[in-house]
């Protein structure tokens, strides 16, 4: 599984980071999220799915 965050849609709610801090990192400037690595480790996939569901802006995509 791979994950991406649309920087145009992300508003810095940080919910993805709360669900999967091993996968997402937050900008020190505005709190916007980005994946640490596009490839999601097998043991983090369930957490990433929860992060996708929690994003109010629908900024996270998995493929």
C-alpha positions as CSV (number, residue, x, y, z in Angstrom):
1,X,0.0,0.0,0.0
2,X,1.1,3.5,-0.8
3,X,-0.2,6.8,0.7
4,X,-0.3,10.4,-0.5
5,X,-1.5,13.6,1.0
6,X,-2.9,16.3,-1.3
7,X,-1.2,19.5,-0.1
8,X,-4.0,21.6,-1.6
9,X,-6.7,19.9,0.5
10,X,-4.8,19.3,3.8
11,X,-5.8,21.9,6.3
12,X,-3.5,20.8,9.2
13,X,-6.1,19.1,11.4
14,X,-3.4,16.5,12.4
15,X,-5.9,13.7,12.8
16,X,-3.8,11.5,10.4
17,X,-0.8,12.0,12.6
18,X,-2.8,11.0,15.7
19,X,-3.8,7.8,14.1
20,X,-0.5,6.9,12.4
21,X,2.5,8.9,13.8
22,X,4.9,6.4,12.3
23,X,3.6,7.1,8.8
24,X,2.8,10.9,8.8
25,X,4.9,13.9,9.6
26,X,3.7,17.4,10.3
27,X,5.1,20.7,9.1
28,X,6.5,22.9,11.8
29,X,5.2,25.9,9.9
30,X,1.5,25.1,9.4
31,X,0.8,21.6,10.7
32,X,0.1,20.2,7.3
33,X,0.8,16.5,6.9
34,X,2.9,14.5,4.5
35,X,3.9,10.9,4.5
36,X,7.3,10.1,5.8
37,X,7.6,7.5,3.1
38,X,5.0,6.7,0.3
39,X,5.3,3.0,1.0
40,X,3.3,2.0,4.1
41,X,4.8,-0.8,6.2
42,X,2.5,-3.8,6.5
43,X,2.1,-3.3,10.3
44,X,0.9,0.3,9.8
45,X,-1.7,-0.2,7.0
46,X,-4.7,-0.5,9.4
47,X,-3.7,2.7,11.1
48,X,-3.4,4.5,7.7
49,X,-6.9,3.3,6.7
50,X,-8.2,4.9,10.0
51,X,-6.3,8.1,9.2
52,X,-7.9,8.2,5.7
53,X,-11.3,7.8,7.3
54,X,-10.6,10.5,9.9
55,X,-9.5,13.2,7.5
56,X,-12.3,15.8,7.3
57,X,-10.8,17.3,4.1
58,X,-10.4,13.9,2.3
59,X,-6.8,14.9,1.6
60,X,-5.3,11.4,2.1
61,X,-5.3,8.8,-0.7
62,X,-4.1,5.2,-0.6
63,X,-3.4,3.0,-3.6
